[in-house]
């Protein structure tokens, strides 16, 4: 049986635990862990029962009992472990075993009970405490997570890696559509590290990813005011902030500072790209200086693009712009190519589409809406991109709280060639009807794709919504609005 990534990650942590008592304990962890990975849950439980009948309870036994319980619950009701992630930028194919994980709280509490027994026997098990924190994060148990972070800080505050682990746990909440809880956890971490710009930058980075630019800017200002704000993560995050805000010169300065901190040369490449964007003839010499540097960790794609741009192949026309996209450079850098093309070729739709996709990816929806509207007014939307343009437009309106406008776009995708786009259109169209109280019509749309649930996450959501509506599990008036990513 294939199990989802979050549960396998916890099992991996268990297999790495340094259990310090009897020699048989590490063997027990690996033996039971191997059975769990093979899906032999009954045998795993029987071997644990046998072990506990002949030996007194120990750390390894309680650790693995918790893991067996977790796997048993997941096997019995795999759908209850699925995080509903509606984003068009996160794809999974609709198969339950590949879905992102949200562990049910009642299950996480039961597992935590076994692991806490192990910690009572050996409170020094730092790695187990970290696994427990990840369990709480994947179950959105924020108070329990914060209590465990305080315990980790009290016991292991000298660890240089601890702040990174804590920030990863906060982002785990944000990734599960609990941004307010994530911010609360970040603020608690800042209390542990009040003078460390890394934590401030991590919070700002998460806010940027969720379209909260003004708040991200405030936290970056606080970080800049610290006694020692220097650091790679601080400069890279502030680079992203300036970039999304359209302040490219300031972005370039911070990228150069980041490049110096981590000994890369992205800053010089971006400088050349910015000069190219500004039609400054100095861009050629900047790119040549970048290419003259011996190959380092700076991306190979960026070097290949630099060679293309200064070559005679680049005719600085629309065809050359399209060729430049084939190099697949970092999307943060590629934005300048799109913005330049948007200004230079205002009657071509692809630059508008690509800039809108960039803003949609970091939930800067109102900026995306403005770009898409301008593109529709000024550019020729050719048949090969019309579905993608409507897809991005519908997604933007959906997130700008305009369901009627979104549905006017979604309906145009009902016959899309890309099943991911088609299934998204049917799902959101039906969901918008449901939220408006038109349940009977919504059911008709969910039925359209419910038999293809394994082909797209949206088709799977159609099937689940249909099942819940037909069984009376909820109604619009009973549950209110289901926000992006909220479990159904």
Secondary structure, DSSP 4 states (H G I P E B T S, - for coil): ----HHHHHHHHHHHT----S-HHHHHHHHHHHHHHHTT-HHHHHHHHHHHHHHS---HHHHHHHHHHHHHHHHHH-GGGGB-----TTS---S-GGGSPB---HHHHHHHHHHHHHHHHH-TT-HHHHHHHHHHHHHTT-HHHHHHHHHHHHHHHTT-TTHHHHHHHHHHHHHHTT-HHHHHHHHHHHHHHSTT-HHHHHHHHHHHHHTT-HHHHHHHHHHHHTSTT---HHHHHHHHHHHHHHT-HHHHHHHHHHHHHHHT--HHHHHHHHHHHHTT-TTHHHHHHHHHHSPP-SS-HHHHHHHHHHHSTT--SSHHHHHHHHTT---HHHHHHHHHHHHHH-TTBHHHHHHHHHHHHHTT-HHHHHHHHHHHHHHSB--HHHHHHHHHHHHHHHHHTT-HHHHHHHHGGGTT-SSHHHHHHHHHHHHHHHHHTT-HHHHHHHHHHHGGGGGG-HHHHHHHHHHHHHHTT---HHHH----TT---
